Amino acid sequence: MLLEINNLSKSFGGLQALNGVTFDVRMGVVQALIGPNGAGKTTCFNLISGILPPSSGSIRLDGRELSYLPPHRIARLGLARTFQNIQLFSGLSVLENVLVGQHLHLHGNLLATLLNLPAVRRQERRSADFARELLDFVGLADKEHWAADSLAYGDQRRLEIARAMALNPRLLLLDEPAAGMNPRETEDLMALIDNIQQRHITVLLIEHDMNLVMNISSRIVVFDQGRVIAQGPPKAIRQNPQVIEAYLGREEEDGDV
Ligand SMILES: Nc1ncnc2c1ncn2[C@@H]1O[C@H](COP(=O)(O)OP(=O)(O)OP(=O)(O)O)[C@@H](O)[C@H]1O
């Protein structure tokens, strides 16, 4: 197993956002976390990526315990993520945003950088080459000089993915990658996620677009009110009475899902 989540809980004051969550992610798959608003999906991502400490439970990447490690250490172990609310550096160019993503992995020391040593220049060239390759991969090669905030919304989401991939992750967490995308952009996103999987990067995504989820995931984990209520392949999930109940129950309340 690449990722093992065991009995994971998180409370915010009196609110139990996650309550004994257990699931695995196998190497090489595309897997989805779904569930009604407030079910705890983003909290789960925040715990896995080290942004928040868990209240209890364990998170293992390749057998190594991640809980309580800071985010940059977790990133170095091979985990990268995107955010539900896009978090790009708006003052920087598209290419610079990807280079910033890579920075965590650059090992040049400050003195070597100040002296502009050939090794440093070589490393910088390699970084720029890799960043351009990633921009090409996500379909933004012709926009490297654009300011990140001048990109269309769908392009900003793709840039966030390129930046996360600059960390060379083994596991990529995508938080609602299709949010705000039109059907055409969502189609392109599905193809992109497929290509990411071809590069042997495992993908765990939170998504409300059921068409996307059912199409690209080999396994789905369903959250409701901080608990896992079902997990399995798309076909079984679609027919699971508890899942239908969780969604239909919400629909009757606010007609939203
Ligand atoms: N930092 C925080 N402080 C206090 N409460 C929080 C915090 N983060 C999340 N919560 C609460 O925890 C619960 C789970 O939220 P979370 O964002 O994880 O749900 P979600 O399944 O990702 O929902 P959505 O699909 O709407 O993004 C919610 O009740 C939310 O208000």
The ligand as an ORCA input file, in Angstrom:
! r2SCAN-3c Opt
* xyz 0 1
  N      -9.862     24.817     10.561
  C     -11.105     24.494     10.961
  N     -11.618     24.989     12.118
  C     -12.861     24.676     12.523
  N     -13.695     23.851     11.844
  C     -13.250     23.340     10.684
  C     -11.939     23.628     10.182
  N     -11.781     22.959      9.004
  C     -12.927     22.293      8.799
  N     -13.810     22.511      9.800
  C     -15.149     21.919      9.931
  O     -14.997     20.503      9.799
  C     -16.069     19.945      9.059
  C     -15.531     19.213      7.860
  O     -15.087     20.181      6.897
  P     -14.314     19.786      5.571
  O     -13.937     21.065      4.897
  O     -13.257     18.821      5.869
  O     -15.480     19.068      4.749
  P     -15.498     18.666      3.224
  O     -16.022     17.285      3.164
  O     -14.196     18.942      2.609
  O     -16.596     19.678      2.657
  P     -16.684     20.433      1.226
  O     -17.094     19.383      0.250
  O     -17.752     21.453      1.465
  O     -15.351     21.025      0.955
  C     -17.000     21.109      8.706
  O     -18.039     21.154      9.671
  C     -16.090     22.316      8.800
  O     -16.818     23.472      9.139
*
